[in-house]
């Protein structure tokens, strides 16, 4: 099986078309606001990545706690009672 990598799913767009789109965006938004928009987009992506990482850490911590509780409960059941 042959895998053909795709660059951002832009298979049918040529370099000339990309330049044209860039120029239209530049004319529409202006050269001063494009860096601000890119900065805002980057911050949003970073916040999304951080939130995703936090959720993954919370899930791992909860799973670890459950595992510890299960281990503790099984040790408590197997422990002989003193009279």
C-alpha angles and dihedrals in degrees: 000000000000119000117205112199115225124211105228090319090288094132098137099040119096127211091254091056091050091051090049091051090048091052092049090050090048092051094044099047102024130232094274098056099045094073090048091052092047091049091050091048091050092050091049092050090049091050090049091050092047092049090049091050091049091052091049091050091049091051092049091048092049092049091049091050091050090050091051092049091050091050091048092048093049091049090050092051093049094047112104116239119243119231 
